[in-house]
Amino acid sequence: MFFVYAISSSTRKYIYVGLTSDLDERIHRHNSGYEKTTKPYSPFDLIYVKQFETRIEARQYEKYLKSTSGKRFLYSLL
């Protein structure tokens, strides 16, 4: 199983989209400051998750969420 997820910074206007096979560990890493890309924006709230059977499907959906229309969809959830 693969998960495409979106997290939103609790302190700034920032949404990060990622892909993982271990969602709980990945969210923990973001909130603990282990990830260089998201460290300045922590802490985070999980705002969206979708599960996929294959990494290829998950990667395609991740690319969509990172697009302008995908980001627009994610900001509409806030």
DSSP file (Angstrom, degrees, kcal/mol; ACC not computed):
  #  RESIDUE AA STRUCTURE BP1 BP2  ACC     N-H-->O    O-->H-N    N-H-->O    O-->H-N    TCO  KAPPA ALPHA  PHI   PSI    X-CA   Y-CA   Z-CA
    1    1 A M              0   0    0      0, 0.0     2,-0.4     0, 0.0    52,-0.2   0.000 360.0 360.0 360.0 141.3    0.0    0.0    0.0
    2    2 A F  E     -A   52   0A   0     50,-2.6    50,-3.0    52,-0.1     2,-0.4  -0.963 360.0-152.1-127.1 146.4    1.1    3.5   -0.8
    3    3 A F  E     -AB  51  20A   0     17,-3.4    17,-2.3    -2,-0.4     2,-0.5  -0.960   6.6-159.1-122.0 133.3   -0.3    6.8    0.5
    4    4 A V  E     +AB  50  19A   0     46,-2.6    46,-2.2    -2,-0.4     2,-0.3  -0.955  30.0 177.0-103.9 129.2   -0.4   10.2   -1.0
    5    5 A Y  E     -AB  49  18A   0     13,-2.4    13,-2.3    -2,-0.5     2,-0.4  -0.894  25.9-151.4-134.7 159.7   -0.9   12.7    1.7
    6    6 A A  E     -AB  48  17A   0     42,-2.4    41,-2.6    -2,-0.3    42,-1.5  -1.000  12.8-170.0-131.6 133.3   -1.1   16.5    2.2
    7    7 A I  E     -AB  46  16A   0      9,-2.5     9,-2.6    -2,-0.4     2,-0.4  -0.937   8.8-149.8-122.1 147.4    0.0   18.3    5.4
    8    8 A S  E     -AB  45  15A   0     37,-2.8    37,-2.4    -2,-0.4     7,-0.2  -0.951  22.6-114.7-119.1 134.9   -0.7   21.9    6.2
    9    9 A S  E     -A   44   0A   0      5,-2.5     5,-0.3    -2,-0.4    35,-0.2  -0.421  14.6-148.8 -64.9 137.2    1.6   24.0    8.4
   10   10 A S  S    S+     0   0    0     33,-2.9    -1,-0.1    31,-0.4    34,-0.1   0.691  96.1  35.3 -77.9 -19.4   -0.1   25.1   11.7
   11   11 A T  S    S+     0   0    0     30,-0.5     2,-0.3    32,-0.5    -1,-0.1   0.654 120.4  31.1-111.2 -19.9    1.8   28.4   11.8
   12   12 A R  S    S-     0   0    0     29,-0.3     2,-1.5     2,-0.1    -3,-0.2  -0.883  86.7 -95.0-136.9 165.9    2.2   29.4    8.1
   13   13 A K  S    S+     0   0    0     -2,-0.3     2,-0.3    -5,-0.1    -3,-0.1  -0.671  76.0 125.3 -83.7  91.6    0.4   29.2    4.8
   14   14 A Y        -     0   0    0     -2,-1.5    -5,-2.5    -5,-0.3     2,-0.4  -0.965  38.7-168.8-153.9 129.3    2.1   26.1    3.4
   15   15 A I  E     -B    8   0A   0     -2,-0.3     2,-0.4    -7,-0.2    -7,-0.2  -0.986   7.8-162.6-122.0 132.2    0.9   22.8    2.1
   16   16 A Y  E     -B    7   0A   0     -9,-2.6    -9,-2.5    -2,-0.4     2,-0.4  -0.939   2.5-159.8-113.8 135.2    3.3   19.9    1.5
   17   17 A V  E     +B    6   0A   0     -2,-0.4     2,-0.3   -11,-0.2   -11,-0.2  -0.952  22.2 160.0-114.8 132.7    2.3   16.9   -0.7
   18   18 A G  E     -B    5   0A   0    -13,-2.3   -13,-2.4    -2,-0.4     2,-0.4  -0.880  32.0-131.8-145.1 176.8    4.1   13.6   -0.4
   19   19 A L  E     +B    4   0A   0     -2,-0.3     2,-0.3   -15,-0.2   -15,-0.2  -0.995  33.1 152.4-134.4 136.1    4.0    9.8   -1.0
   20   20 A T  E     -B    3   0A   0    -17,-2.3   -17,-3.4    -2,-0.4     3,-0.2  -0.981  45.1-141.6-156.7 164.1    4.9    7.1    1.4
   21   21 A S  S    S+     0   0    0     -2,-0.3     2,-0.4   -19,-0.2    -1,-0.1   0.486 102.3  48.7-105.0  -8.8    4.3    3.5    2.4
   22   22 A D     >  +     0   0    0      1,-0.1     4,-2.1   -19,-0.1    -1,-0.2  -0.773  66.0 176.8-131.1  86.7    4.4    4.3    6.2
   23   23 A L  H  > S+     0   0    0     -2,-0.4     4,-2.5     1,-0.2     5,-0.3   0.897  76.6  51.9 -61.4 -46.8    2.2    7.3    6.8
   24   24 A D  H  > S+     0   0    0      1,-0.2     4,-2.1     2,-0.2    -1,-0.2   0.915 112.6  45.6 -59.9 -44.3    2.5    7.4   10.6
   25   25 A E  H  > S+     0   0    0      2,-0.2     4,-2.3     1,-0.2    -1,-0.2   0.894 112.4  51.6 -65.1 -40.3    6.3    7.4   10.5
   26   26 A R  H  X S+     0   0    0     -4,-2.1     4,-2.0     2,-0.2    -2,-0.2   0.911 110.2  47.3 -65.9 -43.0    6.4   10.0    7.7
   27   27 A I  H  X S+     0   0    0     -4,-2.5     4,-2.5     1,-0.2    -1,-0.2   0.909 111.1  52.8 -64.1 -41.5    4.1   12.4    9.5
   28   28 A H  H  X S+     0   0    0     -4,-2.1     4,-1.7    -5,-0.3    -2,-0.2   0.911 107.9  51.2 -58.7 -43.3    6.2   11.9   12.7
   29   29 A R  H  X>S+     0   0    0     -4,-2.3     5,-2.0     2,-0.2     6,-0.8   0.888 110.5  48.7 -63.5 -39.9    9.4   12.8   10.7
   30   30 A H  H ><5S+     0   0    0     -4,-2.0     3,-0.9     1,-0.2    -2,-0.2   0.943 114.3  44.7 -64.6 -46.5    7.8   16.0    9.3
   31   31 A N  H 3<5S+     0   0    0     -4,-2.5    -1,-0.2     1,-0.2    -2,-0.2   0.722 111.0  54.2 -73.0 -20.8    6.6   17.1   12.8
   32   32 A S  H 3<5S-     0   0    0     -4,-1.7    -1,-0.2    -5,-0.2    -2,-0.2   0.503 113.8-113.7 -90.8  -4.9    9.9   16.3   14.4
   33   33 A G  T <<5S+     0   0    0     -3,-0.9    -3,-0.2    -4,-0.5    -2,-0.1   0.664  78.5 126.5  84.7  16.5   12.0   18.3   12.0
   34   34 A Y      < +     0   0    0     -5,-2.0     2,-0.6    -6,-0.2    -4,-0.2   0.723  55.0  78.9 -77.6 -21.2   13.8   15.5   10.3
   35   35 A E     >  -     0   0    0     -6,-0.8     4,-1.6     1,-0.2     3,-0.4  -0.801  68.8-153.9 -96.2 119.8   12.8   16.5    6.8
   36   36 A K  T  4 S+     0   0    0     -2,-0.6    -1,-0.2     1,-0.2     3,-0.1   0.863  91.3  54.7 -58.5 -40.7   14.9   19.4    5.5
   37   37 A T  T  4 S+     0   0    0      1,-0.2    -1,-0.2     2,-0.1     4,-0.1   0.866 119.9  28.8 -64.8 -38.3   12.1   20.6    3.1
   38   38 A T  T >> S+     0   0    0     -3,-0.4     3,-1.8     1,-0.1     4,-0.6   0.525  89.8  99.6-103.9  -6.6    9.4   21.0    5.8
   39   39 A K  G >< S+     0   0    0     -4,-1.6     3,-1.0     1,-0.3    -1,-0.1   0.858  81.4  52.5 -52.0 -44.2   11.5   21.8    8.9
   40   40 A P  G 34 S+     0   0    0      0, 0.0    -1,-0.3     0, 0.0    -2,-0.1   0.681 111.5  48.7 -67.9 -13.8   10.9   25.6    8.8
   41   41 A Y  G <4 S+     0   0    0     -3,-1.8   -30,-0.5    -4,-0.1   -31,-0.4   0.451  90.6 157.8-105.9  -2.0    7.1   25.1    8.6
   42   42 A S    <<  +     0   0    0     -3,-1.0     2,-0.1    -4,-0.6   -11,-0.1  -0.292  34.1  64.1 -70.0 155.4    6.4   22.6   11.4
   43   43 A P  S    S-     0   0    0      0, 0.0   -33,-2.9     0, 0.0   -32,-0.5   0.512  71.3-167.0 -83.3 166.1    4.2   21.6   13.1
   44   44 A F  E     -A    9   0A   0    -35,-0.2     2,-0.4   -17,-0.1   -35,-0.2  -0.848  19.7-148.1-123.5 154.4    1.8   20.1   10.6
   45   45 A D  E     -A    8   0A   0    -37,-2.4   -37,-2.8    -2,-0.3     2,-0.5  -0.978  27.9-121.8-117.0 134.9   -1.8   18.9   10.5
   46   46 A L  E     +A    7   0A   0     -2,-0.4   -39,-0.2   -39,-0.2     3,-0.1  -0.647  37.3 168.6 -74.4 122.0   -2.7   16.1    8.1
   47   47 A I  E     +     0   0A   0    -41,-2.6     2,-0.3    -2,-0.5   -40,-0.2   0.624  58.7  16.9-112.2 -17.1   -5.4   17.4    5.8
   48   48 A Y  E     +A    6   0A   0    -42,-1.5   -42,-2.4     2,-0.0     2,-0.3  -0.966  53.7 175.5-160.0 138.8   -5.7   14.8    3.1
   49   49 A V  E     -A    5   0A   0     -2,-0.3     2,-0.4   -44,-0.2   -44,-0.2  -0.995   1.9-179.3-143.5 139.1   -4.8   11.1    2.5
   50   50 A K  E     -A    4   0A   0    -46,-2.2   -46,-2.6    -2,-0.3     2,-0.3  -0.994  18.8-140.9-138.5 136.1   -5.6    8.7   -0.4
   51   51 A Q  E     -A    3   0A   0     -2,-0.4     2,-0.3   -48,-0.2   -48,-0.2  -0.729  17.7-174.1-101.1 143.3   -4.5    5.1   -0.5
   52   52 A F  E     -A    2   0A   0    -50,-3.0   -50,-2.6    -2,-0.3     3,-0.0  -0.952  28.1-139.5-135.1 153.4   -3.2    3.3   -3.7
   53   53 A E  S    S+     0   0    0     -2,-0.3     2,-0.3   -52,-0.2    -1,-0.1   0.857  88.3  37.7 -77.5 -38.6   -2.3   -0.3   -4.5
   54   54 A T  S  > S-     0   0    0      1,-0.1     4,-1.9   -52,-0.1     5,-0.1  -0.834  73.3-129.6-119.5 155.2    0.8    0.5   -6.6
   55   55 A R  H  > S+     0   0    0     -2,-0.3     4,-2.7     1,-0.2     5,-0.2   0.836 108.5  59.5 -67.3 -33.2    3.5    3.2   -6.4
   56   56 A I  H  > S+     0   0    0      2,-0.2     4,-2.0     1,-0.2    -1,-0.2   0.928 107.0  45.1 -62.3 -46.1    2.9    4.1  -10.0
   57   57 A E  H  > S+     0   0    0      1,-0.2     4,-2.0     2,-0.2    -1,-0.2   0.922 114.1  50.0 -62.5 -43.8   -0.7    5.1   -9.3
   58   58 A A  H  X S+     0   0    0     -4,-1.9     4,-2.5     1,-0.2    -2,-0.2   0.906 109.1  51.3 -62.5 -42.2    0.3    6.9   -6.2
   59   59 A R  H  X S+     0   0    0     -4,-2.7     4,-2.2     1,-0.2    -1,-0.2   0.885 108.3  51.9 -64.1 -39.8    3.0    8.9   -8.0
   60   60 A Q  H  X S+     0   0    0     -4,-2.0     4,-1.6     2,-0.2    -1,-0.2   0.914 112.5  45.2 -62.6 -42.5    0.5   10.0  -10.7
   61   61 A Y  H  X S+     0   0    0     -4,-2.0     4,-2.4     2,-0.2    -2,-0.2   0.874 109.4  55.5 -70.6 -36.5   -1.9   11.3   -8.1
   62   62 A E  H  X S+     0   0    0     -4,-2.5     4,-1.6     1,-0.2    -2,-0.2   0.919 106.1  52.0 -59.8 -43.3    0.9   13.0   -6.2
   63   63 A K  H  X S+     0   0    0     -4,-2.2     4,-0.5     1,-0.2    -1,-0.2   0.892 108.4  51.6 -60.6 -39.8    1.8   14.8   -9.4
   64   64 A Y  H >< S+     0   0    0     -4,-1.6     3,-1.5     1,-0.2     6,-0.7   0.943 108.3  50.3 -61.6 -47.2   -1.8   16.0   -9.8
   65   65 A L  H 3< S+     0   0    0     -4,-2.4    -1,-0.2     1,-0.3    -2,-0.2   0.778 108.4  53.7 -64.6 -25.2   -1.9   17.3   -6.2
   66   66 A K  H 3< S+     0   0    0     -4,-1.6    -1,-0.3    -5,-0.2    -2,-0.2   0.567  94.4  91.5 -84.1  -8.7    1.3   19.2   -6.8
   67   67 A S  S <X S-     0   0    0     -3,-1.5     4,-2.7    -4,-0.5     5,-0.2  -0.264  95.8-100.5 -77.9 171.3   -0.2   20.9   -9.9
   68   68 A T  H  > S+     0   0    0      1,-0.2     4,-2.1     2,-0.2     5,-0.1   0.917 124.0  45.4 -60.2 -45.2   -2.1   24.2   -9.8
   69   69 A S  H  > S+     0   0    0      2,-0.2     4,-1.9     1,-0.2    -1,-0.2   0.865 112.9  51.4 -69.7 -34.2   -5.5   22.6   -9.8
   70   70 A G  H  > S+     0   0    0     -6,-0.7     4,-2.3     2,-0.2    -2,-0.2   0.914 110.5  47.7 -66.1 -43.3   -4.5   20.0   -7.2
   71   71 A K  H  X S+     0   0    0     -4,-2.7     4,-2.8    -7,-0.2     5,-0.2   0.886 109.1  54.8 -64.2 -38.2   -3.2   22.8   -4.9
   72   72 A R  H  X S+     0   0    0     -4,-2.1     4,-1.4    -5,-0.2    -1,-0.2   0.921 108.2  49.2 -60.1 -43.4   -6.4   24.7   -5.4
   73   73 A F  H  X S+     0   0    0     -4,-1.9     4,-0.6     1,-0.2    -2,-0.2   0.928 111.8  48.5 -60.2 -46.6   -8.3   21.6   -4.3
   74   74 A L  H >< S+     0   0    0     -4,-2.3     3,-1.2     1,-0.2     4,-0.5   0.903 109.2  51.5 -64.0 -41.8   -6.2   21.2   -1.2
   75   75 A Y  H >< S+     0   0    0     -4,-2.8     3,-0.9     1,-0.3    -1,-0.2   0.803 102.0  62.1 -66.1 -26.3   -6.5   24.8   -0.2
   76   76 A S  H 3< S+     0   0    0     -4,-1.4    -1,-0.3     1,-0.2    -2,-0.2   0.720  96.7  60.6 -69.7 -18.9  -10.3   24.4   -0.5
   77   77 A L  T <<        0   0    0     -3,-1.2    -1,-0.2    -4,-0.6    -2,-0.2   0.676 360.0 360.0 -79.5 -17.6  -10.1   21.8    2.3
   78   78 A L    <         0   0    0     -3,-0.9    -1,-0.2    -4,-0.5    -2,-0.1   0.476 360.0 360.0 -78.5 360.0   -8.7   24.3    4.7
